Amino acid sequence: MVKILALVLIAEILTAAGQIFFKKSANELGFHDLKKMGAHLKFLAEVFSKPALWIGFAFMAIGLVAWLIALAEGDLSLVFPLGSSQYILILFLAHFMLGEKIDRMKLVGTLLVVFGIVIITITH
């Protein structure tokens, strides 16, 4: 059980980090009027030129490997709900790395997710 928890936590940390880098990449994009002819290719060229995007892909790929190992080792009915820990990680990473605000409702929702994870873990 501890091994599965560790694998899921590693997978979720890596995936959350990947999402943060995707957001950093998206924040760097300029406005594109995608209704114009050829604008899609220009947009894609700009998207794929962002180093943060590639860092995000790398984190997500490594996280996927850890996730697959966790799935191979544990029951889906345990591993999948534990994946909700990503919501908790994203809340705090977005706050500290992107300056996003944590309001009362986000905090209450996150505490409910924590409560659900604890119940699933202790009953499994």
Rosetta blueprint (number, residue, H / E / L):
1 M L
2 V H
3 K H
4 I H
5 L H
6 A H
7 L H
8 V H
9 L H
10 I H
11 A H
12 E H
13 I H
14 L H
15 T H
16 A H
17 A H
18 G H
19 Q H
20 I H
21 F H
22 F H
23 K H
24 K H
25 S H
26 A H
27 N H
28 E L
29 L L
30 G L
31 F L
32 H L
33 D L
34 L L
35 K L
36 K L
37 M L
38 G L
39 A H
40 H H
41 L H
42 K H
43 F H
44 L H
45 A H
46 E H
47 V H
48 F H
49 S L
50 K L
51 P H
52 A H
53 L H
54 W H
55 I H
56 G H
57 F H
58 A H
59 F H
60 M H
61 A H
62 I H
63 G H
64 L H
65 V H
66 A H
67 W H
68 L H
69 I H
70 A H
71 L H
72 A H
73 E H
74 G L
75 D L
76 L H
77 S H
78 L H
79 V H
80 F H
81 P H
82 L H
83 G L
84 S L
85 S H
86 Q H
87 Y H
88 I H
89 L H
90 I H
91 L H
92 F H
93 L H
94 A H
95 H H
96 F H
97 M H
98 L H
99 G L
100 E L
101 K L
102 I L
103 D L
104 R H
105 M H
106 K H
107 L H
108 V H
109 G H
110 T H
111 L H
112 L H
113 V H
114 V H
115 F H
116 G H
117 I H
118 V H
119 I H
120 I H
121 T H
122 I H
123 T H
124 H L
